[in-house]
Amino acid sequence: METFVFFFLATVIVVTSILVVAFRNPVYSAISLLVMFFHMAALFVSLHAEFLAAVQIIVYAGAILVLYLFVVMLLNLKHDDSYQRQVWVGVGLGAVALAEVIYLVVKAGIGFTPPPTGGPLTAGASQTASAMPQGNTEMIGSLLYTKYLFPFEVASLILLVAMIGAILLAKKGVLDIRGQ
Amino acid sequence: MVPLSYYMILSAVVFVTGLVGVLVRRNIIILLLSIELMLNATNINFVAFSYYLHDTAGQVFVFFALTVAAAEVAVGLAIFIALYRGKPTVNVEEFNLMKG
């Protein structure tokens, strides 16, 4: 059952991600990416990362993809969009890269399957002793505000910089490239 | 029980799809969507390893990757809008202001 669910989700993820690249219309690409995000959220649920599944849908599908669609529809992008001239070079390079990675994964024998010994994940090895039954969200939250507090602050700084940058860049007259 | 290598190969396939998308497409929107594909492929790996190694740290890293993805989209689309205002096209080959 678990294997079947994995293969179903993996098939849908692979097909939709190829469609994202293959569609000529950016709106179709974005919708196909939306389908992929939902199936990836389901994959996260099957890996017991429920919080991330919710965040995946809220942030990716709810915010990022809507931003893309907003820009596509705002600018009314209906131009004829062909592929690069060197399509087959790109596909060939991709096939080579994929073959290398698969070869490495198979060769390195990372096929180890430590059966998760029941029960929920633990937040780091140190807290295993005081194993209180914690939910996934509580675990991520406590880890985020203790061990990863500094990266958390850096992430908030990144968001601040991105916000200021986006406002400034999209403002009229700040980035004037007409003079060519 | 699904072996970990299946998740790694799925992640590699999605990542390479994004890579090929960046290489073969000329539409700047699709290029940004392909970058999203690559970021998501790394997230699969993080979550799978987090599950198989019994450590929540991987999920925290996905959280940070998500933050960076959101910032990248906001700044990337803002740059695109600024470029589009000066030159109404989506074709990346026509953006050669720096004569590259």
Contacts between the chains, C-beta under 8 A, distances in Angstrom:
chain1	res1	chain2	res2	distance
A	2	B	1	6.6
A	2	B	2	6.1
A	3	B	1	7.8
A	3	B	2	5.6
A	6	B	2	4.6
A	6	B	6	6.6
A	10	B	6	7.4
A	10	B	10	4.8
A	13	B	10	6.7
A	13	B	14	6.3
A	14	B	10	7.1
A	14	B	13	5.4
A	14	B	14	6.8
A	14	B	17	7.5
A	17	B	13	7.8
A	17	B	14	5.0
A	17	B	17	4.6
A	17	B	18	7.2
A	17	B	37	5.4
A	18	B	17	5.6
A	20	B	17	7.6
A	20	B	21	6.9
A	20	B	30	7.5
A	20	B	33	5.6
A	20	B	34	7.2
A	20	B	37	6.3
A	21	B	17	5.9
A	21	B	18	7.6
A	21	B	20	6.4
A	21	B	21	3.7
A	21	B	24	7.3
A	21	B	25	6.6
A	21	B	30	7.0
A	21	B	34	6.3
A	21	B	37	7.7
A	26	B	27	6.2
A	26	B	29	4.4
A	26	B	30	6.2
A	26	B	33	7.7
A	26	B	90	7.9
A	29	B	29	7.5
A	29	B	30	5.7
A	29	B	33	5.6
A	30	B	29	8.0
A	30	B	33	6.7
A	33	B	33	5.7
A	33	B	36	6.7
A	33	B	37	7.4
A	36	B	37	7.8
A	36	B	40	7.5
A	37	B	40	7.5
A	40	B	40	6.1
A	40	B	43	7.5
A	40	B	44	7.0
A	43	B	44	6.9
A	43	B	47	7.8
A	44	B	47	5.5
A	47	B	47	5.1
A	47	B	48	6.1
A	47	B	50	7.6
A	47	B	51	4.4
A	48	B	51	5.9
A	49	B	47	4.9
A	49	B	50	6.9
A	49	B	51	7.1
A	49	B	59	5.3
A	49	B	62	7.7
A	51	B	59	7.2
A	52	B	43	7.8
A	52	B	47	6.3
A	52	B	59	5.5
A	52	B	62	5.5
A	52	B	63	7.4
A	55	B	63	7.2
A	55	B	66	6.5
A	56	B	43	7.9
A	56	B	66	7.8
A	59	B	66	5.6
A	59	B	70	6.3
A	60	B	36	7.6
A	60	B	40	7.7
A	60	B	66	7.5
A	60	B	69	7.6
A	63	B	70	6.7
A	64	B	36	6.9
A	64	B	69	6.7
A	64	B	70	6.2
A	64	B	73	5.0
A	67	B	73	5.9
A	67	B	74	7.2
A	67	B	77	6.1
A	68	B	29	6.7
A	68	B	32	7.2
A	68	B	33	6.8
A	68	B	73	7.3
A	68	B	77	7.3
A	71	B	29	7.2
A	71	B	77	5.0
A	71	B	80	6.9
A	71	B	81	6.7
A	72	B	29	6.0
A	75	B	81	7.4
A	75	B	84	5.7
A	75	B	88	7.9
A	77	B	27	7.9
A	77	B	29	6.8
A	77	B	90	5.4
A	79	B	89	6.7
A	79	B	90	5.7
A	79	B	91	7.4
A	81	B	25	7.8
A	81	B	26	6.4
A	81	B	27	4.4
A	81	B	30	7.7
A	81	B	90	6.5
A	81	B	91	7.3
A	82	B	26	6.7
A	83	B	24	5.2
A	83	B	25	6.4
A	83	B	26	6.9
A	84	B	23	7.2
A	84	B	24	5.1
A	84	B	25	6.9
A	84	B	26	5.7
A	84	B	93	8.0
A	86	B	23	7.9
A	86	B	24	7.6
A	87	B	24	4.8
A	89	B	23	7.6
A	90	B	20	5.3
A	90	B	23	3.3
A	90	B	24	4.0
A	91	B	20	5.7
A	91	B	24	6.7
A	93	B	19	7.8
A	93	B	20	7.5
A	93	B	23	6.6
A	94	B	16	4.7
A	94	B	17	7.5
A	94	B	19	5.6
A	94	B	20	3.7
A	94	B	23	7.1
A	95	B	16	7.9
A	97	B	16	5.4
A	97	B	19	6.5
A	98	B	12	6.0
A	98	B	13	6.5
A	98	B	16	4.3
A	101	B	8	7.9
A	101	B	9	7.7
A	101	B	12	4.1
A	101	B	15	8.0
A	101	B	16	7.4
A	102	B	9	5.7
A	102	B	12	6.4
A	105	B	5	5.1
A	105	B	8	5.0
A	105	B	9	6.0
A	105	B	12	7.2
A	106	B	5	7.0
A	110	B	4	6.1
A	110	B	5	5.2
A	110	B	8	6.4
A	111	B	3	4.8
A	111	B	4	6.9
A	111	B	5	4.4
A	112	B	3	7.6
A	112	B	4	6.4
A	112	B	52	7.8
A	113	B	1	5.5
A	113	B	2	7.9
A	113	B	3	4.8
A	113	B	4	6.5
A	113	B	52	7.7
A	114	B	52	5.9
A	114	B	53	7.8
A	115	B	1	6.1
A	116	B	51	6.7
A	116	B	52	7.2
A	116	B	54	6.8
A	117	B	54	8.0
A	121	B	50	7.1
A	121	B	51	7.2
A	121	B	54	5.5
A	121	B	55	7.1
A	121	B	56	5.4
A	122	B	54	6.0
A	122	B	55	7.6
A	122	B	56	7.4
A	123	B	56	5.0
A	124	B	55	6.6
A	124	B	56	7.1
A	124	B	57	6.9
A	125	B	55	7.6
A	136	B	56	7.9
A	136	B	59	7.8
A	139	B	56	4.9
A	140	B	56	5.9
A	140	B	59	5.6
A	140	B	60	6.0
A	140	B	63	7.0
A	143	B	56	5.5
A	143	B	57	6.9
A	143	B	60	5.4
A	144	B	60	5.8
A	144	B	63	6.9
A	147	B	57	7.8
A	148	B	57	7.9
A	148	B	60	5.3
A	151	B	64	6.0
A	155	B	63	7.8
A	155	B	64	5.5
A	155	B	67	4.3
A	155	B	68	7.8
A	158	B	67	6.1
A	158	B	68	6.5
A	158	B	71	5.1
A	159	B	67	6.2
A	159	B	70	7.1
A	159	B	71	5.9
A	161	B	71	7.3
A	162	B	70	7.3
A	162	B	71	3.4
A	162	B	72	7.7
A	162	B	74	4.9
A	162	B	75	5.3
A	163	B	74	7.0
A	165	B	74	7.5
A	165	B	75	5.0
A	165	B	78	6.7
A	166	B	74	4.2
A	166	B	75	5.6
A	166	B	77	7.5
A	166	B	78	4.1
A	167	B	78	7.7
A	168	B	78	7.9
A	169	B	75	6.9
A	169	B	78	3.8
A	169	B	79	5.5
A	169	B	81	7.5
A	169	B	82	5.1
A	170	B	77	8.0
A	170	B	78	4.3
A	170	B	81	4.9
A	170	B	82	6.2
A	172	B	85	7.3
A	174	B	82	7.1
A	175	B	79	7.7
A	175	B	82	4.0
A	175	B	83	7.7
A	175	B	86	7.8
A	176	B	86	6.8
A	177	B	82	7.6
A	177	B	83	6.6
A	177	B	86	3.7
A	177	B	87	6.8
A	177	B	97	5.8
A	178	B	86	4.9
A	180	B	97	6.4
